[in-house]
Amino acid sequence: MPTTTSRRTLRWQAASVLEIRDEAPRVKTFRLRCEQVSEHLPGQYYVLRLTAEDGYTAQRSYSVASAPDGTAEIDLTVERLDDAEVSEFLHDVVVPGDVLELRGPVGGWFAWDGSGPALLVGGGSGQVPLAAMLRHARALGRPDLVRMLVSVRTPDDLFFGDELCGPEVRPAFTRRAPDGARRPAGRLTPDDVAPLVRDGQTAYVCGSAAFAGAAADLLAAAGVPDSRIRIEQFGPTGT
């Protein structure tokens, strides 16, 4: 599998929409069949382009949510953002059978090849590329390779249903925790991060700029070297 972007992945290709699933309020997953087999690594992303009849184009980058499986099918999970023309179009207009334009997979710094232990820390839509890593570890039969910490506002904001459950995953709720939860609602603390740190681990942090900065500080305080912390952050027009 590639670890960096190749010239071939920079070519635009058609992708048919096979299925659209609701993941959370304002979040949908689009199952796509590409023209060529996807050789992505978890953590990589595709650029999606929309072209209007008058030639106007708009494009955005979306992380792959699915694990690599040697097929031409991928999942892109997209949050609907207000006044964001691409995500609004995907949520409000696109239906199964439509054809979209994609380019990718792109990115190497944030990609995980499954060869070593990983600590995954995600907030909000930052769950998406980390879910691909979790799925990949499980597909390899090595769920022990990953430990995942997910920070979301409420239980309704967890993506991917029961997949983000199990001994590898610890959810942290900042606004409202579920009934009976041992951890009270609140932002991530050193007590959330420190028990998940182990030697030889690479930490992958994904979320808003504010979340990523705070999470990186917690990891550093827990003893994770800066060279072992990889960050993917997004703004109002990101994933």
N, C-alpha and C positions, 0 to 999 in steps of 0.2 A: 504493500500500500504506500502511496505517496505521503511524504511529510511536508512538502512544500507545493506551492502553486506551479503547475506546468503550463506550457503554452497552449496545450489542448484544452485545458479547463477554462481558458479565457475566451473561447469561442462561444457565441450564443447558440443555444439549442432550444427546440420546442419541448414542452413538457405538458402532458395531458393530465387534467385533474380527474383522479379516480374516485376520491372520497373526501368529504369534509366532515370533521368531527368537532363538536363543542368540547372544550377542555375545562373552561372556567368562564365566569362572566367576562365577556369581551375578548375571549381567547378561543381561537379555532386552529385545528391542525388540518393541513391540506396534504393529502396523499397524492403524490405526483409520479407519473411514469415518464422518465426522460428518454431522449433518443438514444443515448449511449449509457452503458453500465456506469453506475456511480461508484467511484473508488475513493470515497471520502473517508476521512478519519473523524472520530468523534471530536467535536470542538471546531470543525471547519464550518464554512457557511457558503451559501449561494447568493448571487446577486440576481434579483428578479426585476425585469423591465416591463413596463406597460407602455404601449404606443397607441396614441389616439389617431383618429382618421386624418387629422390635419398634420400629422407627423410629430406632434409634441410627445416627448417621452419623459417618463419618471421612473426612477429605479431606487430600490432599497436592498439592503443586505439582511438575510435571515439565516440564523443558525440551523443546521440540520438537527432534527430531534431524534431521528432513527439511527440505529446502529448499522454499520456496514454489513451487508449480507450478500454481496456479489451480484445483486440484481440492478435493474435500472430504476427501481422505485425508491423514493425518499419521502420523508415527512418534513414539512416546514410548519412550525407552530408560530402563529402571528397574533399579537395583541392588537386590538382595534384602538388606535389613538385618534383623538379628536383633531380634526383639521389636518390629518395626515393622509394625503390622497391615495397612496398605495395601499395602506392597511384598510382604509375605508372601502376602497374598491374591492379588495379581496373579500372582506366580510359582507358587503352589501350587494355585490353584483355577481361575483364568480360562482358558478355552479359546476357540479360534476359534468365532464364532457368538454369543458372549455380548455383552451390551449394557452399556456403562458410561455414567456421567454425567460430562460435561465442561463446563467454563466457560472461555472464553478466545477468542483469545489475549490474554495480559496482559503488560504491561511495555513501557516505552519507552526507559529509560535504557541498558539493555544491548543494545538491538536494533541491528543493522547492516543498512543498506539497499543496500549494494553500490556506493555512489557514491564511495568513497574508500578508500585503502589501510588495511589493518588488520593488526595483530600480535596473534595469538591465542596465549594461554598458558594451558594447562589441566592440571589434575592430577586423577587418578582419574576420578570421574563428571563432572568439569568438562569432559571431552572432548565431552559431548553437545551443548550449544548451539554450541560452536565447530565441531563437525563440520557442523552446519547451515550455518554461515557458509562453511566450505570448500566444501560441496556447492553452495551458492548461487553462489559465485564461479566454480566450474567450469561450472555451468549457464549462466551469463552469457557464458561464453567468456573470462573474465578471471581465470584462476587467479593471474596476476601480482599481483592486488590483495592477496592474503593471504600471510602467512608464519605458520606454526603451529608452536609448541613444545609437545610433550606430555610430561608427566612421569608415569610409571607405575612400579610396582615391578618387574615382569618383562614379557617379551614377551607372556605369556599375558593380561596385563591391558590390552592395547590393544584398544579396541572397533572394530567395523566392518571387520574384516579388512583386505584390501588397500587399502581406501579411504584409510586413514591412512598412505599411502605416497606417494612422488612428491617432486618438487623443492620443493613448498610446505611439506612437513612434516618436522620434525626430532623424532624421539623421544628421550627421555632416560630411562634406566632407573635406578632408585634402589637396587634390591636385587640384580638379576641381569641383566646385559646378554647379548644373543645372542652366539654364537660369532663371532669375527671382527669384532666391533664396534670402531670406532675410539675411541669414547668409553667410558671405564670406568664401571661402575655408581657412582652417587652422586647427591646432591641437585643441583639446578640451581645454576649458578655464573654469575658475570659473563661468562665466556667462552661460555656457551650463549646468553645474551641479546643481548649487544652486537652481534654480526654481523647480527642480524635487524632492528635498529632503522634506520629511515629517516625523512626529513623528511615532515611532513604526515600521519603515521600516527596512528591511534587504536588504543590497546592494549586488548584485552578479556581479562580475567583471570577464570578460573572454577575453583573448587576449594574445599577446606576453608578455614576461617578462617585456620589456620596457613599453609597453602600460599599463599593469596591475599596475605597480608601479606608473606611472604618474596618472592614474585614481584613485588609492587608495589615493594618496596625495590630489587630488582635492576633493574627498569625505570627507576626514578628515578635510580639510579646510572649507568645507561647514557645518561642525558640526556633521557628521555621526560618532558615536563611533567606535573605532577599533573592538570592539566585534560584531558589526553589519555589518562588511565588510567581505565578503567571496570571495576568489580569486581562479580562475582556470586559470593557465597559461600554455603555450605550447612553445616549441622550434622548431627547424627545422624539427624534426621528430614527431611532435605532430599532433593534429587534423588538 
